[in-house]
C-alpha cells in the first residue's frame, strides 16, 4: 500500500443507514458536502450506474485524492473546492444531501496537519490550508480570558480557566505534543486518567474555531433545504453535542423540512466495535416538504 493510500484510508460511518435513508433513485443527483476520503460518495455511485454526485471538500488534498480514486466515474461526478456553507448550486436541485461532519481519519492520521496529539506535528488544524489562521496563532496570541472562554464554549471543558492559564504561562507552542503535555500536566491527577485525554476538549475547541465549523454548519443548514427537490433527503452525521444541537434545531425550525428521525440514529454495537471512531456519531435525517 502506498503512502497516499495509507494517509487516505477511512471507514465511513453508518454506511447502511445512509443508503437506506437517502433512498437512492435511478438518474438521481446527490450532493456530498464533506467528501473526505470518498466513502459515502463511493456508496452512492456504486448503488446504480445512472446516479450522479457533486462532491465538496475544503481540503484540496482530499479532492486531489478523490479525483484519482473516482477517475472511472468522471462522467457521473464533479468536484467543488471550498466551504460547504459557501456553495451555491446553479440550476440544480438534488435528490439527496449528505454531510459527515468533523475531521476525517486521513486528517487525524497525518501528524503534520495538527488535528491530533497522537502524532507530534505543527499546531495547524486548518481543513483548508490556504486560509491564514492556524491553531498556534490562537494559543500563542490570544489573551487568557478569551482563550478560556473558547475552550469552555467550543470544548465544553470545565477546567478551561486552569488550562488557559497554563497555556499563557508556557507559551509559545509550536507542536501538538507540546500543547497536549502542558494541558495534561496542569489538570488534577485523577483527570489525567479519565476516558479521554485531558487535551481532547481543548483541541476540539481550537479546531472548531480555526475552521469556524459551527458558523459554517448553521449557514449550510439554512441554505441546503432549498437545494433539494421536493421529497429530497438531507442526512447529517455529527460527532459532538454542539454540532448535534445545531442540526436538531435547524431541522426542527426550517420551514421546508420535515423530520424523519425524531431521535438520532447511532451506530450498532457491532459497528462501534469494528470502527472506534463511529462511537460518538449521530445521524439525523429530514426531507423537503
Secondary structure, DSSP 8 states (H G I E B T S, - for coil): --HHHHHT----TTHHHHHHHHT--TT-EEEES--TTSHHHHHHHHH-TT-EEEEEES-HHHHHHHHHHTGGGTTTEEEEES-GGG---SS--EEEEEEE-S--HHHHH-GGG-S-SSS--BS---SSTTSS--HHHHHHHS-HHHHHHHHHHHH--TTHHHHHHHHHHH----BHHHHHHHHHHHS-GGGGGSSS-TTHHHHHHHHHHHHTHHHHHHHHHHHHGGGEEEEEEEEEEE-SHHHHHHHHHHHHH-TTEEES-SS-B---HHHHHH-GGGTT-EEEEEEE-
